[in-house]
Amino acid sequence: MFLLILPSRFRIFSSQRARSITCLSLIRALILESQWDYARGGCFPIRIDESSPRPVPDAIIISPHPFQDSWDCERASALEAEAYPEKHPDRVRWHVINDLRNLRFHKTIFAVESEKKKAAVEDAIAQLDTSLKSRVEIRIIKL
C-alpha cells in the first residue's frame, strides 16, 4: 500500500509517464471488457500480443458460422480500443484503412468508454468513403 500526500500525488500523476501508464491501463481494460462481452455472446476473441512489430489490431473477434458447426474466419472483425480518439483522429482513420483494406477484416470495431469518445470516432471517420464507414462499429464499454 502506498500513502501519497497531496503535492507528491499531483506530481506523480501529472507526469507524462504516468499519463502514458494510465492510458495503457485504460486501453487494456477496454480490450478485456470487450473480449468478455463477445465471449459471452458466443464469439471467439483472440488477443494480439502487444509486442508484435506488425501493425495489427488489439484483438480479433471471430463469430460462429451461421450454417456450419465451425468458426466464420472469413468474417473476422478487428477490435481497436481507443482511449483518446479526440486527440488522435488520424490514428483512428489509419486503423480503419489498415484493418479493412490492408489486413482485409470484415469490419473494424472500436471500443470506447463514453458517448463523447464515440462521437470523436464518428467525426474522425466521417471523411472516409461510405464503403469503409459502413463496416465500422463503435461500442461503448462501461468500465
C-alpha positions in Angstrom: 0.0 0.0 0.0 1.2 3.5 -0.8 0.4 6.6 1.0 0.8 9.8 -1.0 0.3 13.3 0.3 -1.4 15.7 -2.0 1.6 17.6 -3.5 3.5 14.4 -4.3 0.4 12.7 -5.7 -0.1 15.6 -8.0 3.5 15.5 -9.1 3.3 11.7 -9.8 0.1 11.7 -11.8 0.8 14.9 -13.7 3.9 13.5 -15.3 3.9 12.3 -18.9 5.0 8.8 -18.0 2.1 8.5 -15.5 -0.4 9.7 -18.2 1.0 7.1 -20.6 0.6 4.3 -18.0 -2.9 5.4 -17.2 -3.8 5.4 -20.9 -2.3 1.9 -21.4 -4.3 0.7 -18.4 -7.5 2.1 -19.9 -6.8 0.5 -23.3 -6.2 -2.9 -21.7 -9.4 -2.6 -19.7 -11.4 -1.7 -22.8 -9.9 -4.7 -24.7 -10.5 -7.1 -21.8 -14.1 -6.0 -21.2 -14.8 -6.1 -25.0 -13.4 -9.6 -25.3 -15.5 -10.7 -22.3 -18.7 -9.2 -23.9 -18.0 -11.0 -27.2 -17.2 -14.3 -25.5 -20.5 -14.2 -23.6 -22.2 -13.6 -26.9 -20.7 -16.8 -28.3 -17.8 -15.3 -30.3 -14.2 -16.3 -30.0 -11.9 -13.3 -29.1 -8.2 -13.6 -29.8 -5.9 -11.2 -28.0 -2.9 -9.9 -30.0 0.4 -9.7 -28.3 1.3 -6.0 -27.5 4.9 -6.6 -28.5 4.0 -7.5 -32.1 6.2 -5.5 -34.5 3.5 -5.6 -37.2 0.6 -3.1 -37.4 -2.2 -5.4 -36.2 -5.4 -4.7 -34.3 -5.7 -5.0 -30.5 -7.8 -8.2 -30.8 -9.6 -10.3 -33.4 -13.2 -11.3 -32.9 -14.4 -14.5 -34.7 -18.1 -15.3 -34.9 -19.6 -18.8 -35.2 -20.5 -19.7 -38.8 -24.3 -19.4 -39.2 -24.8 -22.6 -41.3 -22.0 -24.8 -40.1 -20.6 -26.1 -36.8 -17.4 -24.0 -37.2 -15.9 -20.5 -36.9 -16.5 -18.0 -39.6 -12.9 -16.8 -40.1 -13.7 -15.0 -43.4 -15.9 -12.6 -41.5 -13.5 -11.9 -38.6 -13.5 -8.4 -37.1 -10.7 -6.3 -35.9 -11.1 -4.8 -32.4 -9.4 -1.5 -31.7 -9.5 0.1 -28.3 -9.3 3.9 -28.3 -8.6 5.8 -25.1 -8.4 9.3 -26.6 -9.8 9.3 -30.1 -10.4 13.1 -30.0 -6.6 13.6 -29.7 -5.7 11.1 -32.5 -8.2 11.3 -35.4 -5.5 10.3 -37.9 -4.8 7.2 -36.0 -8.5 6.3 -35.9 -8.7 6.7 -39.7 -5.5 4.7 -40.1 -6.9 1.8 -38.1 -10.0 1.6 -40.3 -7.9 1.7 -43.6 -5.3 -0.7 -42.3 -7.8 -3.2 -40.8 -10.3 -3.2 -43.8 -8.1 -2.6 -46.8 -4.7 -3.9 -45.9 -5.5 -6.7 -43.4 -8.9 -7.5 -45.1 -11.0 -7.8 -42.0 -14.8 -7.9 -42.4 -15.3 -4.9 -40.1 -13.5 -2.8 -37.5 -14.9 -2.5 -34.0 -13.9 0.5 -31.9 -14.2 0.1 -28.1 -14.6 3.5 -26.3 -15.7 4.4 -22.8 -18.2 7.3 -23.4 -20.6 8.9 -25.8 -18.2 11.8 -26.2 -15.4 9.4 -27.4 -17.9 7.6 -29.7 -18.7 11.0 -31.3 -15.0 11.7 -31.7 -14.5 8.3 -33.6 -17.5 9.2 -35.8 -16.0 12.6 -36.5 -12.7 11.0 -37.4 -14.1 8.5 -39.8 -16.6 11.0 -41.4 -14.0 11.8 -44.2 -13.7 8.2 -45.3 -15.7 6.8 -48.1 -19.0 5.1 -47.4 -17.8 1.6 -48.2 -15.4 1.8 -45.3 -17.6 3.8 -42.9 -20.4 1.2 -43.2 -18.0 -1.5 -42.0 -17.2 0.3 -38.7 -18.9 -0.4 -35.4 -18.4 1.7 -32.3 -19.2 0.1 -28.9 -19.3 2.0 -25.6 -17.8 -0.1 -22.9 -18.8 0.7 -19.3 -15.8 0.3 -17.0 
